[in-house]
Amino acid sequence: MLDFVYYPVSAVLCFWHRIFGFVLGPDNGFAWALAVIFLVFTLRAVLIKPFVSQIRSQLLMKKLKPQLEAVRKKHSGDRARLATETRKLQQEHGFNPLMGCLPLLAQGPVFIGLLHVLRSFDRTGTGFGHLGMTAQENANTANYVFSAADVQSFLDARLFGAPISAAINSSREVLEAFAPFGGVPSVWSIAFVAIPLMIVAAVATHLNSRASIARQEAAAGNPQTAIMNKLMLWVFPAGVLVGGPVLPVAVLLYWVSNNIWTYVQQHIVYRRIDREPAVVPEVTSVVTAPKPGAKPRRR
């Protein structure tokens, strides 16, 4: 159904595994971990320009706030006219609402694709997303662009003793599929790797949210914004800790590396934008209808 996502994701992952596998060995857990990390970096590098456009759009909206408030006040009783005038004002200053959500929309399919491709290296379970294969069948079945030999290499790989496709709550069936490839891993060995990644991912999510909120205007007068900021600061990071046990180690690697990239990127981009000369949009004059026999007045 989503093969148009799964194949490109697996192709990029395979590309980086070939490079790191050549240096470290194809069955090395660090080669597979680095392949996942550089899959993230590849995506984020492609999205640098949309990210900068997103930041510029946010800053532009901040500068246009007085004009937008004037438009809302003038057309408060006419929603259709309000929407038209707001859109016209945004177009005049080159504001594109889609640029604000493009980076997030692009990352969503990659996250889903990576999760599916990683789960498909071990299809021995019978739960949701598994095919109930035997360990032998699984080891001899290709996984999108990965050959059966690549699947066996992935099953052989360990990161500090933990298979990177395993999660803390992986079923016994799933864990036993690793038996011919280095032995059945223990839950403790997986937790030893997964829990620190969960903590780092939660802290990084909190720091990114804090940095983003610091760029906003005071939210005291907007209860909805204040509530959303609290969710970003505390609930979302807590969600990483709560949901972490069901995520494979490789997906936690994705989450950590993605947050680290975001933290570094937004600080660099904001610093460069802050050094640019400020350009304040011209305030559009509002023409009021004159009284009979009087000249129009601008205010």
Backbone bond lengths (Angstrom), bond angles and torsions (degrees), N, CA, C in turn:
res aa  C-N    CA-C-N  psi(-1)  N-CA   C-N-CA  omega(-1)  CA-C   N-CA-C  phi
1 M - - - 1.465 - - 1.523 111.08 -
2 L 1.328 116.39 -45.49 1.463 121.29 179.78 1.522 110.84 -110.83
3 D 1.320 116.05 35.19 1.461 119.87 -179.84 1.524 111.96 -60.32
4 F 1.341 116.88 -29.09 1.463 119.92 179.15 1.528 111.13 -66.47
5 V 1.348 117.61 -15.39 1.459 122.15 173.81 1.528 110.19 -98.56
6 Y 1.345 116.78 -43.68 1.457 121.32 -174.24 1.526 112.60 -64.17
7 Y 1.317 118.01 -42.07 1.461 120.39 -177.84 1.528 112.77 -67.05
8 P 1.345 119.42 -47.60 1.477 117.92 177.07 1.528 113.09 -62.12
9 V 1.346 117.13 -39.88 1.463 120.04 179.53 1.520 110.18 -63.07
10 S 1.316 116.55 -46.52 1.464 119.68 -179.96 1.529 111.08 -66.38
11 A 1.345 117.46 -32.31 1.467 120.76 179.40 1.525 111.13 -66.49
12 V 1.349 117.27 -44.13 1.468 120.69 178.90 1.525 109.87 -66.21
13 L 1.337 116.49 -42.21 1.468 120.64 177.89 1.527 110.30 -61.00
14 C 1.329 116.56 -42.39 1.465 121.66 179.23 1.520 111.10 -64.51
15 F 1.327 117.32 -40.44 1.468 121.99 179.59 1.527 110.64 -58.00
16 W 1.331 115.93 -50.16 1.461 119.17 -178.73 1.522 111.85 -69.47
17 H 1.331 117.57 -32.56 1.469 118.88 177.09 1.517 111.26 -66.10
18 R 1.326 117.35 -36.03 1.461 120.33 177.37 1.536 110.30 -61.37
19 I 1.331 115.80 -41.68 1.464 119.78 -178.59 1.529 111.37 -67.96
20 F 1.329 116.77 -52.84 1.461 119.67 -178.07 1.527 111.59 -72.07
21 G 1.333 116.81 -30.73 1.460 119.84 176.80 1.514 112.03 -66.63
22 F 1.330 117.02 -31.76 1.459 120.95 178.03 1.530 110.44 -65.03
23 V 1.329 116.72 -34.29 1.467 121.60 -177.98 1.525 111.54 -85.91
24 L 1.324 116.76 -46.63 1.462 121.62 -172.64 1.522 114.06 -99.18
25 G 1.328 116.36 -15.49 1.463 120.14 -174.26 1.514 109.26 107.57
26 P 1.341 118.51 134.98 1.470 121.04 -174.60 1.522 114.72 -63.20
27 D 1.339 117.52 -26.14 1.466 120.05 -178.25 1.521 112.71 -94.41
28 N 1.324 117.27 4.50 1.458 121.13 -177.49 1.530 110.46 -74.55
29 G 1.319 115.99 131.43 1.464 119.99 -179.32 1.515 113.09 -62.50
30 F 1.333 117.02 -33.89 1.461 119.99 179.21 1.528 110.86 -69.75
31 A 1.338 117.18 -31.45 1.466 119.75 176.91 1.522 110.17 -63.30
32 W 1.335 116.95 -42.25 1.466 120.77 178.44 1.526 110.80 -70.61
33 A 1.335 117.13 -39.30 1.470 120.21 179.41 1.528 110.62 -64.05
34 L 1.324 116.61 -43.56 1.464 120.11 178.81 1.524 111.30 -66.17
35 A 1.334 116.87 -32.42 1.465 119.94 177.05 1.525 110.51 -63.01
36 V 1.334 116.69 -40.81 1.465 121.06 177.69 1.529 110.20 -65.15
37 I 1.328 116.33 -44.91 1.464 120.62 -178.76 1.529 110.80 -61.89
38 F 1.323 116.69 -42.96 1.462 119.25 -177.91 1.524 112.00 -77.52
39 L 1.323 117.63 -18.70 1.467 119.78 168.01 1.522 109.31 -62.03
40 V 1.332 116.19 -43.45 1.469 121.27 177.06 1.523 110.17 -62.23
41 F 1.327 116.06 -47.87 1.467 119.92 -177.66 1.531 111.22 -62.56
42 T 1.328 116.85 -35.39 1.463 120.28 178.15 1.523 110.59 -62.67
43 L 1.329 115.86 -47.93 1.462 120.03 178.94 1.520 111.29 -61.36
44 R 1.321 117.05 -47.08 1.456 120.17 -175.66 1.529 111.43 -68.35
45 A 1.334 117.31 -31.72 1.456 119.86 176.06 1.526 110.73 -64.72
46 V 1.335 115.94 -39.15 1.468 120.54 177.76 1.521 110.71 -64.81
47 L 1.334 116.37 -31.00 1.464 121.20 -175.06 1.527 113.91 -93.96
48 I 1.330 117.88 9.00 1.466 119.33 -178.94 1.529 111.12 -60.00
49 K 1.327 116.71 -48.24 1.466 119.89 -178.13 1.531 111.62 -62.14
50 P 1.359 119.51 -48.04 1.474 118.21 175.75 1.523 112.89 -60.39
51 F 1.351 117.36 -33.31 1.463 120.04 179.07 1.528 110.37 -64.99
52 V 1.334 116.74 -44.68 1.470 120.33 178.43 1.529 109.87 -62.37
53 S 1.336 116.46 -41.11 1.466 120.17 177.92 1.525 110.91 -63.02
54 Q 1.331 116.09 -36.75 1.463 120.46 177.39 1.521 110.97 -62.42
55 I 1.326 117.00 -45.52 1.461 121.13 179.67 1.526 110.72 -63.47
56 R 1.323 116.26 -42.92 1.467 119.69 179.57 1.530 110.67 -64.25
57 S 1.329 117.01 -37.00 1.464 120.61 177.96 1.524 111.17 -63.98
58 Q 1.333 115.83 -40.66 1.463 119.76 179.20 1.528 110.82 -64.84
59 L 1.334 116.56 -42.32 1.462 120.40 178.96 1.527 111.44 -66.60
60 L 1.334 115.60 -37.74 1.462 119.55 178.90 1.520 110.83 -65.10
61 M 1.334 116.97 -41.81 1.457 120.27 178.59 1.530 111.13 -62.48
62 K 1.315 115.22 -34.67 1.460 119.60 178.01 1.535 110.42 -64.91
63 K 1.353 115.98 -40.82 1.459 120.42 179.81 1.526 112.15 -72.11
64 L 1.341 115.77 -29.32 1.464 120.04 -179.21 1.531 112.72 -83.69
65 K 1.310 117.02 -3.37 1.464 120.41 -174.51 1.533 113.21 -53.87
66 P 1.348 120.31 -45.28 1.478 118.87 179.48 1.530 112.64 -60.46
67 Q 1.333 117.12 -40.21 1.466 120.04 179.80 1.529 110.82 -68.96
68 L 1.328 116.64 -39.09 1.463 119.94 179.17 1.523 111.22 -64.86
69 E 1.323 115.82 -38.73 1.463 119.63 177.95 1.523 110.84 -65.95
70 A 1.350 116.87 -36.25 1.460 120.56 177.89 1.526 110.65 -66.14
71 V 1.331 116.64 -39.41 1.463 120.95 178.01 1.525 110.57 -65.60
72 R 1.332 117.16 -42.62 1.471 120.67 179.39 1.529 110.75 -62.87
73 K 1.326 115.72 -40.39 1.469 119.45 -179.12 1.522 110.62 -67.04
74 K 1.333 116.20 -40.19 1.454 120.50 -177.11 1.526 112.09 -69.64
75 H 1.350 117.58 -37.50 1.466 121.63 -174.62 1.533 111.80 -115.19
76 S 1.317 116.02 31.50 1.469 119.12 -176.89 1.528 112.98 -61.82
77 G 1.314 117.64 -25.07 1.457 119.64 -179.03 1.506 114.60 -95.96
78 D 1.325 117.18 2.95 1.473 121.17 -177.55 1.530 108.22 -133.90
79 R 1.343 116.73 95.61 1.459 120.79 -175.41 1.513 112.56 -64.55
80 A 1.322 117.28 -39.55 1.463 120.80 -178.94 1.527 110.21 -63.64
81 R 1.335 116.38 -45.91 1.463 120.34 179.57 1.533 110.25 -67.30
82 L 1.314 116.67 -36.79 1.465 120.69 178.40 1.525 110.63 -61.14
83 A 1.349 116.37 -45.85 1.465 120.71 179.72 1.523 110.75 -63.82
84 T 1.336 116.73 -40.73 1.466 120.95 -179.77 1.519 111.41 -64.69
85 E 1.322 116.62 -47.00 1.466 120.63 -177.71 1.532 111.29 -68.76
86 T 1.337 116.42 -36.10 1.467 119.74 177.66 1.519 110.56 -64.75
87 R 1.322 115.71 -45.49 1.469 120.25 178.82 1.527 110.78 -63.82
88 K 1.318 117.09 -38.26 1.463 121.38 179.16 1.524 110.82 -64.12
89 L 1.332 116.09 -43.15 1.459 120.57 179.23 1.527 111.00 -63.33
90 Q 1.339 116.03 -42.10 1.464 120.51 179.10 1.523 110.95 -63.78
91 Q 1.326 117.26 -42.33 1.464 120.96 -179.91 1.522 111.75 -65.92
92 E 1.336 116.56 -36.37 1.462 120.46 179.66 1.531 111.93 -61.08
93 H 1.332 115.62 -31.45 1.464 120.15 -177.73 1.519 112.60 -105.17
94 G 1.349 116.94 11.16 1.458 120.73 174.46 1.510 115.04 73.47
95 F 1.335 117.59 25.75 1.466 120.57 179.11 1.522 110.25 -85.12
96 N 1.336 116.45 130.00 1.463 122.61 178.85 1.525 108.76 -120.60
97 P 1.341 119.02 108.99 1.466 121.12 -177.94 1.524 113.66 -59.16
98 L 1.337 117.62 -28.06 1.466 120.37 -178.10 1.521 112.06 -66.95
99 M 1.335 117.85 -27.68 1.455 120.19 -178.18 1.517 111.90 -66.24
100 G 1.321 117.16 -22.10 1.454 119.70 179.63 1.506 113.98 -72.38
101 C 1.337 117.38 -23.93 1.464 119.86 -177.16 1.523 113.25 -116.72
102 L 1.342 117.93 -1.61 1.458 120.20 -177.87 1.524 113.26 -60.35
103 P 1.356 120.13 -47.81 1.465 119.00 179.54 1.524 112.82 -57.56
104 L 1.336 116.80 -42.19 1.454 120.46 179.94 1.525 111.31 -66.99
105 L 1.329 116.69 -42.12 1.461 121.15 179.66 1.525 111.14 -63.75
106 A 1.325 117.38 -34.30 1.457 120.68 -179.79 1.523 111.72 -74.32
107 Q 1.344 117.30 -34.53 1.453 120.40 -178.61 1.524 112.61 -74.94
108 G 1.329 117.21 -29.62 1.462 120.30 -178.21 1.517 113.70 -56.70
109 P 1.347 119.40 -53.58 1.466 120.17 179.02 1.526 113.37 -60.72
110 V 1.348 116.94 -34.69 1.462 119.57 179.54 1.520 110.23 -66.52
111 F 1.329 116.90 -41.58 1.468 120.58 178.15 1.531 110.25 -61.50
112 I 1.327 116.21 -46.41 1.472 120.49 179.03 1.528 110.20 -63.25
113 G 1.347 116.21 -42.91 1.455 120.19 -179.86 1.510 112.27 -63.70
114 L 1.347 116.70 -43.62 1.462 119.90 179.32 1.525 110.75 -63.35
115 L 1.324 117.15 -43.95 1.464 120.72 179.44 1.521 110.85 -58.79
116 H 1.335 116.60 -44.14 1.464 120.19 -179.00 1.529 111.80 -67.84
117 V 1.322 116.94 -44.75 1.471 120.35 -179.17 1.521 110.36 -62.43
118 L 1.333 117.65 -41.39 1.462 120.89 179.88 1.526 111.34 -66.88
119 R 1.318 116.72 -41.57 1.467 119.83 177.98 1.529 110.91 -64.86
120 S 1.331 115.83 -28.84 1.462 120.07 -177.09 1.517 113.15 -77.96
121 F 1.326 118.19 -4.97 1.459 119.64 171.67 1.529 110.51 -74.35
122 D 1.316 116.25 -22.45 1.468 120.81 178.47 1.521 108.14 -132.44
123 R 1.334 115.85 98.44 1.474 121.85 -175.62 1.517 112.20 -109.72
124 T 1.356 115.72 31.33 1.456 119.91 -175.58 1.522 112.97 -87.08
125 G 1.305 118.18 -20.65 1.461 120.58 -178.87 1.519 111.66 -70.65
126 T 1.314 115.67 169.64 1.471 121.02 179.60 1.521 112.25 -115.34
127 G 1.314 117.01 3.61 1.462 119.87 179.68 1.511 111.82 -82.22
128 F 1.333 115.61 -165.40 1.460 121.54 -178.27 1.529 110.29 -62.34
129 G 1.331 116.19 129.78 1.450 121.34 177.61 1.504 115.65 86.99
130 H 1.340 117.74 -1.86 1.453 121.59 179.04 1.525 109.40 -110.30
131 L 1.349 115.24 160.30 1.463 120.27 -175.37 1.520 113.29 -110.43
132 G 1.334 117.43 0.26 1.456 120.04 177.61 1.519 113.94 68.41
133 M 1.342 117.79 27.56 1.462 120.92 178.31 1.525 111.05 -72.15
134 T 1.319 115.32 158.04 1.460 119.19 169.74 1.523 107.35 -76.92
135 A 1.341 116.07 163.87 1.457 119.68 179.93 1.530 111.03 -59.62
136 Q 1.345 116.47 -37.21 1.460 120.63 -179.85 1.533 111.38 -68.47
137 E 1.327 115.93 -43.93 1.466 119.80 178.37 1.521 111.04 -61.86
138 N 1.323 115.88 -42.86 1.459 120.31 -179.00 1.527 111.21 -62.18
139 A 1.325 116.73 -43.65 1.459 121.15 -176.85 1.522 112.67 -68.20
140 N 1.314 117.43 -19.10 1.465 121.06 -178.07 1.528 112.89 -110.91
141 T 1.326 116.72 18.66 1.463 121.75 179.09 1.527 109.40 -116.74
142 A 1.326 116.62 129.19 1.469 121.12 179.84 1.527 110.79 -65.63
143 N 1.311 115.16 159.09 1.474 122.03 179.66 1.531 108.25 -127.73
144 Y 1.320 115.85 91.09 1.465 122.49 -175.73 1.530 109.13 55.81
145 V 1.338 120.90 -121.07 1.468 118.74 -176.59 1.532 111.81 -77.66
146 F 1.329 117.21 -11.91 1.457 120.52 179.80 1.527 110.15 -79.15
147 S 1.325 115.99 133.38 1.460 121.39 177.72 1.529 110.05 -78.65
148 A 1.323 116.25 173.22 1.473 120.41 176.96 1.528 110.16 -61.06
149 A 1.346 116.84 -36.04 1.470 120.05 177.77 1.530 110.75 -63.80
150 D 1.336 116.74 -37.69 1.467 120.32 177.17 1.527 110.77 -65.86
151 V 1.324 116.39 -38.86 1.468 120.25 177.97 1.518 109.83 -61.09
152 Q 1.317 116.94 -44.16 1.462 120.64 178.43 1.519 111.69 -65.06
153 S 1.346 116.26 -36.84 1.456 120.26 176.18 1.518 111.04 -62.87
154 F 1.334 116.00 -41.56 1.462 120.92 179.63 1.530 110.40 -64.24
155 L 1.325 116.15 -42.52 1.462 119.99 179.89 1.524 111.31 -66.59
156 D 1.325 116.76 -29.52 1.465 121.29 178.32 1.518 112.39 -73.12
157 A 1.337 116.22 -28.73 1.466 121.18 -172.38 1.524 111.67 -69.45
158 R 1.317 114.84 141.54 1.463 121.40 176.54 1.523 108.82 -134.83
159 L 1.318 115.95 142.69 1.456 122.73 173.90 1.518 106.81 -115.21
160 F 1.322 115.99 101.48 1.471 122.06 -174.02 1.533 110.74 54.38
161 G 1.324 115.61 38.83 1.465 120.85 176.31 1.510 115.25 91.59
162 A 1.348 117.79 -4.68 1.470 120.92 -177.25 1.529 110.24 -111.15
163 P 1.346 117.75 131.10 1.474 120.02 172.17 1.529 108.81 -65.51
164 I 1.328 117.83 134.72 1.458 118.16 -173.87 1.529 112.77 -75.99
165 S 1.344 118.05 -7.62 1.465 119.34 175.39 1.520 111.76 -94.76
166 A 1.339 117.24 -1.66 1.468 121.15 -178.12 1.523 110.64 -93.20
167 A 1.322 115.37 150.48 1.461 122.34 176.40 1.521 109.23 -117.82
168 I 1.320 116.23 164.77 1.464 120.03 -178.40 1.528 111.01 -58.95
169 N 1.334 117.02 -37.55 1.471 120.02 -177.25 1.528 112.47 -96.70
170 S 1.338 117.97 18.65 1.466 120.21 177.84 1.522 110.23 -57.06
171 S 1.322 116.21 139.17 1.461 120.76 -178.61 1.529 110.82 -69.31
172 R 1.318 114.90 163.56 1.473 119.92 178.95 1.519 110.67 -62.02
173 E 1.325 117.17 -36.07 1.463 121.23 179.06 1.524 110.78 -59.88
174 V 1.306 115.75 -44.43 1.470 120.71 -178.92 1.523 110.42 -65.62
175 L 1.321 117.29 -45.26 1.455 120.74 -178.17 1.530 111.82 -65.62
176 E 1.329 117.03 -35.54 1.462 120.29 -179.00 1.526 112.48 -68.79
177 A 1.326 117.60 -19.07 1.467 120.59 177.24 1.524 111.34 -66.43
178 F 1.356 116.89 -17.63 1.461 120.51 179.14 1.522 111.91 -86.71
179 A 1.323 118.54 -2.80 1.469 122.33 -175.24 1.531 113.33 -53.81
180 P 1.351 119.19 -47.49 1.474 118.68 -179.86 1.525 113.28 -74.14
181 F 1.327 116.70 -4.97 1.465 120.74 -173.93 1.526 110.48 -123.39
182 G 1.314 115.34 63.82 1.457 119.79 177.00 1.516 114.29 97.43
183 G 1.313 117.85 2.88 1.447 120.61 178.12 1.516 113.84 95.17
184 V 1.321 116.09 161.83 1.464 121.98 -179.65 1.532 108.55 -75.17
185 P 1.327 118.24 120.69 1.472 120.29 -179.76 1.529 110.68 -74.07
186 S 1.309 115.68 150.40 1.458 120.04 176.24 1.521 110.00 -88.13
187 V 1.316 115.59 157.17 1.464 120.24 176.64 1.527 110.11 -61.89
188 W 1.337 116.14 -34.99 1.458 120.04 -178.50 1.530 111.57 -65.87
189 S 1.334 116.66 -37.94 1.470 119.07 179.48 1.530 110.60 -66.50
190 I 1.332 116.09 -34.78 1.473 120.03 177.35 1.524 110.03 -70.98
191 A 1.332 116.31 -43.01 1.467 120.63 179.53 1.522 111.26 -63.08
192 F 1.341 116.60 -34.39 1.464 121.58 179.76 1.518 111.02 -59.05
193 V 1.326 117.34 -33.68 1.467 121.82 178.87 1.523 111.19 -91.50
194 A 1.328 116.67 -41.82 1.462 121.06 -172.56 1.529 112.85 -70.66
195 I 1.327 118.38 -42.26 1.470 120.59 -174.65 1.527 112.27 -62.55
196 P 1.359 119.88 -46.75 1.480 118.15 175.80 1.531 112.36 -59.68
197 L 1.348 117.62 -37.51 1.459 120.20 177.96 1.519 110.86 -65.11
198 M 1.340 117.11 -39.34 1.459 121.10 177.78 1.527 110.70 -62.10
199 I 1.330 116.71 -42.61 1.470 120.96 -178.58 1.532 110.04 -66.41
200 V 1.334 116.18 -45.10 1.474 119.84 179.40 1.528 110.31 -62.78
201 A 1.356 116.53 -41.88 1.469 120.36 179.88 1.529 110.87 -63.33
202 A 1.342 116.88 -40.96 1.463 120.49 179.56 1.525 111.36 -65.82
203 V 1.336 116.77 -44.34 1.466 121.00 179.39 1.531 110.36 -64.10
204 A 1.347 116.12 -42.70 1.471 119.97 179.88 1.523 110.86 -64.57
205 T 1.336 117.58 -39.19 1.464 120.93 177.25 1.529 110.66 -62.26
206 H 1.329 116.33 -42.06 1.467 121.18 178.29 1.531 111.06 -63.36
207 L 1.333 117.19 -45.23 1.459 120.74 -178.13 1.527 111.33 -65.76
208 N 1.329 116.64 -39.59 1.466 119.47 177.86 1.522 110.95 -64.55
209 S 1.332 116.40 -40.33 1.463 120.44 178.12 1.519 110.56 -64.70
210 R 1.326 116.19 -42.13 1.468 120.20 -179.88 1.529 110.86 -63.21
211 A 1.339 116.36 -41.40 1.465 119.96 179.24 1.522 111.25 -65.66
212 S 1.337 116.19 -37.62 1.463 120.37 179.63 1.527 110.83 -68.56
213 I 1.321 117.13 -43.54 1.461 121.69 -178.72 1.529 110.76 -66.72
214 A 1.330 116.71 -33.30 1.468 120.40 -179.70 1.522 111.83 -62.40
215 R 1.341 116.76 -22.19 1.465 120.33 179.79 1.523 112.07 -85.86
216 Q 1.321 116.97 -9.23 1.457 120.09 -177.88 1.519 110.35 -83.41
217 E 1.315 114.59 162.68 1.458 119.74 170.51 1.520 108.47 -75.61
218 A 1.313 116.82 162.99 1.457 120.93 -179.74 1.519 110.43 -53.37
219 A 1.334 115.52 132.18 1.462 120.42 -175.57 1.521 112.78 -98.33
220 A 1.356 116.46 11.21 1.457 118.98 -175.50 1.522 111.94 -61.15
221 G 1.327 116.67 -34.42 1.451 119.56 -177.70 1.513 113.78 -85.46
222 N 1.306 118.09 0.06 1.457 121.89 -178.85 1.526 109.04 -127.98
223 P 1.324 117.85 95.03 1.470 120.99 -176.76 1.523 113.04 -59.05
224 Q 1.335 117.65 -36.35 1.461 120.13 -178.96 1.530 111.03 -64.91
225 T 1.333 116.46 -42.81 1.461 120.38 178.03 1.522 110.74 -64.33
226 A 1.338 116.44 -40.40 1.461 120.11 179.41 1.526 111.08 -62.59
227 I 1.333 117.05 -41.14 1.465 120.90 178.63 1.524 110.60 -64.92
228 M 1.339 116.66 -44.54 1.463 120.37 179.29 1.519 111.36 -62.51
229 N 1.340 116.62 -37.98 1.462 119.92 178.70 1.525 111.59 -64.46
230 K 1.323 116.50 -38.73 1.471 119.79 177.58 1.525 110.84 -66.05
231 L 1.340 116.54 -38.03 1.462 119.95 176.88 1.527 110.28 -62.57
232 M 1.329 116.09 -44.15 1.466 120.31 -179.54 1.521 111.38 -64.34
233 L 1.322 116.45 -38.25 1.463 120.22 -175.41 1.526 113.28 -75.37
234 W 1.332 116.96 -38.45 1.459 119.47 -170.17 1.531 114.40 -122.38
235 V 1.318 117.94 -42.58 1.469 119.64 -174.64 1.528 111.01 -73.48
236 F 1.324 117.99 -44.56 1.468 120.30 -179.68 1.530 111.82 -62.54
237 P 1.354 119.26 -46.93 1.474 118.61 175.75 1.531 112.36 -60.75
238 A 1.340 116.12 -38.36 1.469 118.67 177.97 1.522 110.72 -64.50
239 G 1.344 116.31 -33.44 1.468 119.96 177.74 1.510 112.14 -62.20
240 V 1.346 116.81 -32.05 1.466 120.10 177.11 1.529 110.03 -64.16
241 L 1.323 116.15 -41.84 1.472 120.18 -179.74 1.521 111.44 -69.02
242 V 1.331 116.06 -37.96 1.467 119.71 -179.07 1.527 111.08 -72.66
243 G 1.335 116.90 -42.32 1.460 120.54 -176.87 1.509 114.15 -87.52
244 G 1.338 117.78 -11.21 1.454 121.82 -177.29 1.522 115.51 -55.45
245 P 1.336 119.06 -40.91 1.467 119.42 -177.75 1.526 114.48 -61.30
246 V 1.327 118.84 -22.25 1.471 120.26 -179.03 1.527 111.59 -91.81
247 L 1.341 117.53 -6.62 1.456 121.06 -177.45 1.524 110.73 -95.68
248 P 1.340 117.57 136.89 1.465 120.33 174.85 1.525 111.35 -60.24
249 V 1.312 115.97 155.10 1.463 121.11 179.51 1.524 110.86 -55.58
250 A 1.333 117.45 -39.65 1.465 120.81 -178.87 1.523 112.05 -63.74
251 V 1.324 117.59 -35.42 1.464 120.72 178.33 1.529 110.09 -70.30
252 L 1.333 116.86 -35.83 1.467 119.87 174.54 1.523 110.37 -64.67
253 L 1.333 116.74 -36.55 1.463 120.50 174.48 1.529 110.22 -61.79
254 Y 1.328 115.22 -42.07 1.468 120.61 176.98 1.534 109.49 -58.87
255 W 1.315 116.84 -47.46 1.461 121.67 -176.55 1.530 111.01 -62.28
256 V 1.346 116.32 -45.35 1.464 120.58 -178.75 1.520 110.92 -64.35
257 S 1.332 117.19 -49.80 1.461 120.57 -177.25 1.525 111.18 -65.64
258 N 1.333 117.46 -34.99 1.458 120.83 178.24 1.529 111.15 -65.86
259 N 1.318 116.77 -41.03 1.464 120.72 179.09 1.528 111.74 -70.14
260 I 1.324 116.93 -37.38 1.464 119.92 177.93 1.525 109.98 -64.80
261 W 1.328 116.43 -42.84 1.476 120.13 177.53 1.530 109.60 -60.66
262 T 1.334 116.68 -45.61 1.463 120.82 -179.38 1.518 111.26 -59.54
263 Y 1.334 116.66 -44.08 1.464 121.07 -178.28 1.530 111.05 -61.32
264 V 1.329 116.35 -48.11 1.466 120.56 -179.10 1.526 110.43 -67.62
265 Q 1.334 116.64 -44.91 1.460 120.87 -175.68 1.519 112.25 -63.20
266 Q 1.331 117.50 -45.67 1.460 117.89 -176.24 1.526 111.94 -68.49
267 H 1.332 117.30 -30.82 1.463 118.50 177.00 1.520 110.87 -69.81
268 I 1.320 117.75 -40.52 1.465 121.08 178.88 1.530 110.45 -66.26
269 V 1.335 116.53 -46.44 1.469 120.89 -177.25 1.517 110.74 -65.41
270 Y 1.327 117.96 -45.56 1.468 120.31 179.91 1.526 111.23 -62.98
271 R 1.336 116.45 -38.98 1.457 119.37 -179.67 1.530 110.94 -63.67
272 R 1.334 116.38 -40.50 1.467 119.83 -179.49 1.526 110.96 -70.63
273 I 1.328 116.52 -40.34 1.465 119.62 179.71 1.530 110.84 -67.00
274 D 1.336 116.58 -37.59 1.468 119.71 179.73 1.521 111.90 -64.29
275 R 1.333 117.32 -25.45 1.462 120.71 179.83 1.529 112.52 -80.77
276 E 1.324 116.40 -15.34 1.463 120.13 -179.40 1.526 109.81 -74.02
277 P 1.331 117.71 148.05 1.475 119.59 177.16 1.513 110.69 -63.37
278 A 1.316 115.74 135.95 1.465 120.96 -178.35 1.520 110.23 -70.26
279 V 1.315 115.67 135.31 1.459 121.85 176.22 1.520 107.79 -118.64
280 V 1.321 116.40 110.33 1.460 121.27 -178.19 1.518 109.24 -93.03
281 P 1.335 118.42 123.92 1.460 119.87 179.51 1.526 111.38 -60.26
282 E 1.310 114.92 142.29 1.457 119.22 176.94 1.514 110.24 -66.80
283 V 1.318 115.05 139.75 1.453 119.67 179.40 1.515 109.35 -79.41
284 T 1.323 115.05 123.69 1.461 119.33 -179.58 1.514 109.89 -73.77
285 S 1.312 116.21 129.32 1.464 120.13 -179.88 1.513 110.28 -72.20
286 V 1.274 115.64 144.58 1.455 121.57 178.53 1.520 108.87 -104.83
287 V 1.305 118.13 119.56 1.464 122.26 -177.44 1.519 109.25 -92.86
288 T 1.314 116.24 126.07 1.456 120.35 178.47 1.524 108.98 -100.70
289 A 1.287 116.53 149.04 1.472 120.97 -178.60 1.528 109.37 -67.57
290 P 1.374 119.17 132.38 1.479 121.64 -178.19 1.522 111.44 -79.63
291 K 1.282 113.51 159.21 1.458 118.32 173.37 1.519 108.56 -74.92
292 P 1.305 117.95 157.59 1.471 120.04 179.88 1.515 111.43 -53.85
293 G 1.341 116.26 126.31 1.456 122.22 178.00 1.514 114.34 85.25
294 A 1.353 117.87 -4.11 1.468 120.70 -178.94 1.519 110.11 -103.63
295 K 1.334 116.53 154.63 1.454 120.96 177.61 1.539 110.41 -79.66
296 P 1.344 115.56 149.42 1.492 118.24 177.78 1.524 111.12 -60.18
297 R 1.306 116.00 143.29 1.479 122.38 177.08 1.511 108.18 -115.01
298 R 1.327 114.85 141.17 1.469 120.40 175.26 1.532 108.74 -106.20
299 R 1.331 113.88 140.17 1.488 117.07 179.23 1.527 109.41 -141.77
